[in-house]
Amino acid sequence: MTEGRVLVVEDEPMVAEVVERYLRRDGYDVEIVHDGKAALSEFQTFAPDLVVLDLMLPKIDGREVCRQIRARGQTPVIMLTARGEEIDKLVGLELGADDYVTKPFSPRELVARVKAVLRRSGKQDGSAESDLLRFDDLQLSGSKRTVENKNGPVQLTAREFDLLHYLASHPGHVFSRPQLMDEVWDYEFAGDASTVTVHMRRLRSKVELDPSRPRHLKTVWGVGYKFEP
Ligand code: CA
Protein backbone atom coordinates (compact mmCIF):
# COMPACT_ATOMS: atom_id res chain seq x y z
CA MET A 1 0.00 0.00 0.00
CA THR A 2 1.35 3.45 -0.88
CA GLU A 3 1.10 6.59 1.22
CA GLY A 4 -1.39 7.90 -1.30
CA ARG A 5 -1.76 8.85 -4.94
CA VAL A 6 -0.59 12.29 -5.96
CA LEU A 7 -1.26 13.86 -9.34
CA VAL A 8 1.32 16.54 -10.14
CA VAL A 9 0.32 19.09 -12.78
CA GLU A 10 3.35 21.14 -13.76
CA ASP A 11 4.55 22.29 -17.19
CA GLU A 12 8.16 22.91 -16.15
CA PRO A 13 9.86 19.50 -16.56
CA MET A 14 12.64 20.25 -14.04
CA VAL A 15 10.18 21.19 -11.33
CA ALA A 16 7.91 18.23 -12.10
CA GLU A 17 10.83 15.83 -11.98
CA VAL A 18 12.10 17.05 -8.61
CA VAL A 19 8.64 16.98 -7.06
CA GLU A 20 8.07 13.47 -8.38
CA ARG A 21 11.40 12.23 -6.99
CA TYR A 22 10.75 13.59 -3.51
CA LEU A 23 7.19 12.32 -3.34
CA ARG A 24 8.17 8.85 -4.55
CA ARG A 25 10.96 8.68 -2.01
CA ASP A 26 8.38 9.24 0.70
CA GLY A 27 6.24 6.40 -0.60
CA TYR A 28 3.69 8.23 -2.73
CA ASP A 29 2.35 6.92 -5.98
CA VAL A 30 2.89 9.79 -8.45
CA GLU A 31 1.59 10.69 -11.90
CA ILE A 32 2.88 13.74 -13.75
CA VAL A 33 1.04 15.69 -16.42
CA HIS A 34 2.17 18.90 -18.13
CA ASP A 35 -1.01 20.73 -19.05
CA GLY A 36 -4.50 21.41 -17.77
CA LYS A 37 -6.30 19.25 -20.29
CA ALA A 38 -4.21 16.19 -19.44
CA ALA A 39 -4.74 17.02 -15.75
CA LEU A 40 -8.50 16.66 -16.02
CA SER A 41 -8.38 13.39 -17.93
CA GLU A 42 -5.71 11.94 -15.61
CA PHE A 43 -7.78 13.06 -12.63
CA GLN A 44 -10.53 10.75 -13.87
CA THR A 45 -8.38 7.71 -14.56
CA PHE A 46 -5.72 7.95 -11.81
CA ALA A 47 -8.21 8.97 -9.09
CA PRO A 48 -5.61 10.79 -6.98
CA ASP A 49 -5.89 11.39 -3.23
CA LEU A 50 -4.34 14.82 -3.73
CA VAL A 51 -3.44 17.12 -6.64
CA VAL A 52 -0.39 19.40 -6.76
CA LEU A 53 -1.46 22.01 -9.29
CA ASP A 54 0.63 24.68 -10.98
CA LEU A 55 -1.34 27.86 -11.60
CA MET A 56 0.04 28.87 -15.01
CA LEU A 57 -0.49 25.97 -17.39
CA PRO A 58 -0.87 25.45 -21.13
CA LYS A 59 -4.30 24.60 -22.63
CA ILE A 60 -6.45 24.97 -19.50
CA ASP A 61 -5.04 27.10 -16.69
CA GLY A 62 -4.71 26.05 -13.07
CA ARG A 63 -7.68 28.14 -11.89
CA GLU A 64 -10.04 26.36 -14.23
CA VAL A 65 -8.55 22.93 -13.46
CA CYS A 66 -9.02 23.64 -9.75
CA ARG A 67 -12.65 24.68 -10.28
CA GLN A 68 -13.37 21.53 -12.25
CA ILE A 69 -11.70 19.29 -9.65
CA ARG A 70 -13.80 21.01 -6.96
CA ALA A 71 -16.94 20.42 -9.00
CA ARG A 72 -16.12 16.69 -8.94
CA GLY A 73 -15.58 16.29 -5.21
CA GLN A 74 -13.38 16.90 -2.21
CA THR A 75 -9.97 15.80 -3.51
CA PRO A 76 -7.46 18.18 -1.86
CA VAL A 77 -5.48 20.55 -4.08
CA ILE A 78 -2.17 22.27 -3.35
CA MET A 79 -1.53 25.20 -5.69
CA LEU A 80 1.91 26.12 -7.01
CA THR A 81 2.42 29.70 -8.08
CA ALA A 82 5.36 31.79 -9.17
CA ARG A 83 6.25 34.80 -7.08
CA GLY A 84 4.49 37.86 -8.42
CA GLU A 85 1.70 35.99 -10.15
CA GLU A 86 -1.62 37.74 -9.91
CA ILE A 87 -3.03 35.53 -7.25
CA ASP A 88 -2.88 35.55 -3.50
CA LYS A 89 -3.87 33.17 -0.80
CA LEU A 90 -7.44 34.45 -0.83
CA VAL A 91 -7.89 33.72 -4.51
CA GLY A 92 -6.44 30.25 -3.99
CA LEU A 93 -8.88 29.61 -1.19
CA GLU A 94 -11.78 31.01 -3.21
CA LEU A 95 -10.96 28.47 -5.90
CA GLY A 96 -11.12 25.78 -3.26
CA ALA A 97 -7.40 25.03 -2.98
CA ASP A 98 -6.41 23.51 0.37
CA ASP A 99 -2.93 24.96 0.47
CA TYR A 100 -0.61 27.12 -1.46
CA VAL A 101 3.15 27.07 -2.20
CA THR A 102 5.09 29.87 -3.88
CA LYS A 103 7.94 29.10 -6.28
CA PRO A 104 10.80 28.66 -5.82
CA PHE A 105 9.99 26.22 -3.04
CA SER A 106 11.95 23.52 -1.31
CA PRO A 107 10.77 20.05 -2.34
CA ARG A 108 10.93 18.96 1.30
CA GLU A 109 8.56 21.75 2.22
CA LEU A 110 6.13 20.66 -0.49
CA VAL A 111 6.22 17.04 0.68
CA ALA A 112 5.54 18.24 4.23
CA ARG A 113 2.50 20.17 2.96
CA VAL A 114 1.26 17.14 1.04
CA LYS A 115 1.46 15.06 4.21
CA ALA A 116 -0.29 17.70 6.28
CA VAL A 117 -3.12 18.18 3.80
CA LEU A 118 -3.65 14.42 3.43
CA ARG A 119 -3.67 14.02 7.20
CA ARG A 120 -6.28 16.76 7.52
CA SER A 121 -8.42 15.22 4.82
CA GLY A 122 -8.16 11.83 6.54
CA LYS A 123 -6.83 9.98 3.53
CA GLN A 124 -3.21 9.68 4.46
CA ASP A 125 -2.66 6.15 3.26
CA GLY A 126 -5.11 6.28 0.40
CA SER A 127 -7.21 3.49 1.84
CA ALA A 128 -9.47 5.76 3.94
CA GLU A 129 -9.15 3.11 6.61
CA SER A 130 -11.59 4.23 9.28
CA ASP A 131 -14.14 6.07 7.19
CA LEU A 132 -17.70 4.96 7.09
CA LEU A 133 -18.95 5.05 3.51
CA ARG A 134 -22.69 5.61 3.35
CA PHE A 135 -24.94 5.39 0.34
CA ASP A 136 -28.72 5.33 0.40
CA ASP A 137 -29.08 1.55 0.45
CA LEU A 138 -25.52 0.52 1.31
CA GLN A 139 -23.01 1.17 4.07
CA LEU A 140 -19.36 0.13 4.44
CA SER A 141 -17.08 0.42 7.43
CA GLY A 142 -13.42 0.45 6.41
CA SER A 143 -12.15 -0.15 9.94
CA LYS A 144 -14.61 -2.89 10.88
CA ARG A 145 -14.60 -4.29 7.34
CA THR A 146 -18.36 -4.73 7.37
CA VAL A 147 -20.97 -4.13 4.71
CA GLU A 148 -24.70 -3.72 5.12
CA ASN A 149 -27.41 -3.33 2.55
CA LYS A 150 -31.17 -3.02 2.99
CA ASN A 151 -31.42 -6.74 3.77
CA GLY A 152 -28.84 -6.55 6.57
CA PRO A 153 -25.18 -7.51 6.93
CA VAL A 154 -23.46 -8.86 3.81
CA GLN A 155 -20.75 -11.52 4.15
CA LEU A 156 -17.81 -10.86 1.85
CA THR A 157 -14.42 -12.48 1.44
CA ALA A 158 -11.43 -10.27 2.26
CA ARG A 159 -10.73 -9.68 -1.42
CA GLU A 160 -14.35 -8.93 -2.27
CA PHE A 161 -14.42 -6.40 0.54
CA ASP A 162 -11.18 -4.78 -0.64
CA LEU A 163 -12.53 -4.50 -4.17
CA LEU A 164 -15.85 -3.01 -3.07
CA HIS A 165 -14.17 -0.65 -0.63
CA TYR A 166 -11.69 0.55 -3.23
CA LEU A 167 -14.40 1.27 -5.79
CA ALA A 168 -16.73 2.88 -3.25
CA SER A 169 -13.88 5.10 -2.02
CA HIS A 170 -13.59 6.55 -5.52
CA PRO A 171 -17.24 6.99 -6.52
CA GLY A 172 -17.80 7.70 -10.19
CA HIS A 173 -14.22 6.91 -11.20
CA VAL A 174 -13.80 4.32 -13.92
CA PHE A 175 -11.08 1.73 -13.35
CA SER A 176 -9.80 -0.81 -15.87
CA ARG A 177 -9.42 -4.43 -14.79
CA PRO A 178 -5.59 -4.19 -14.77
CA GLN A 179 -5.80 -1.06 -12.59
CA LEU A 180 -8.03 -2.89 -10.13
CA MET A 181 -5.66 -5.89 -10.12
CA ASP A 182 -2.85 -3.52 -9.30
CA GLU A 183 -4.69 -1.66 -6.57
CA VAL A 184 -6.63 -4.39 -4.87
CA TRP A 185 -4.56 -7.52 -5.38
CA ASP A 186 -1.32 -5.86 -4.30
CA TYR A 187 0.92 -7.60 -6.80
CA GLU A 188 1.89 -6.87 -10.35
CA PHE A 189 -0.82 -7.60 -12.84
CA ALA A 190 0.13 -10.88 -14.49
CA GLY A 191 -2.41 -10.89 -17.31
CA ASP A 192 -5.46 -12.61 -15.89
CA ALA A 193 -8.04 -9.85 -15.76
CA SER A 194 -10.82 -12.43 -15.59
CA THR A 195 -10.10 -12.65 -11.84
CA VAL A 196 -11.56 -9.17 -11.53
CA THR A 197 -14.59 -10.15 -13.62
CA VAL A 198 -15.26 -13.16 -11.40
CA HIS A 199 -14.97 -11.13 -8.19
CA MET A 200 -17.20 -8.42 -9.59
CA ARG A 201 -19.89 -10.97 -10.43
CA ARG A 202 -19.78 -12.42 -6.89
CA LEU A 203 -19.79 -8.97 -5.35
CA ARG A 204 -22.88 -8.02 -7.32
CA SER A 205 -24.70 -11.16 -6.32
CA LYS A 206 -24.01 -10.44 -2.64
CA VAL A 207 -24.26 -6.67 -2.44
CA GLU A 208 -26.76 -5.60 -5.07
CA LEU A 209 -30.46 -5.90 -4.32
CA ASP A 210 -31.01 -6.80 -7.99
CA PRO A 211 -27.70 -8.26 -9.27
CA SER A 212 -28.97 -8.39 -12.87
CA ARG A 213 -29.54 -4.63 -12.78
CA PRO A 214 -26.78 -3.35 -10.49
CA ARG A 215 -27.42 -0.04 -8.80
CA HIS A 216 -23.81 0.64 -7.67
CA LEU A 217 -21.39 -1.76 -9.35
CA LYS A 218 -21.53 -0.65 -12.95
CA THR A 219 -19.76 -2.04 -15.97
CA VAL A 220 -18.34 0.58 -18.31
CA TRP A 221 -18.21 -1.31 -21.57
CA GLY A 222 -14.76 -1.56 -23.12
CA VAL A 223 -13.13 0.14 -20.12
CA GLY A 224 -13.84 -1.51 -16.80
CA TYR A 225 -15.93 -0.76 -13.74
CA LYS A 226 -17.09 2.06 -11.57
CA PHE A 227 -19.01 2.53 -8.37
CA GLU A 228 -22.09 4.68 -8.85
CA PRO A 229 -22.83 6.41 -5.51
CA1 CA B 1 3.68 26.94 -15.11
Residues whose N, C-alpha, C, O or C-beta is under 5 A from the ligand:
A	BS01	CA	D11 D54 M56 L57
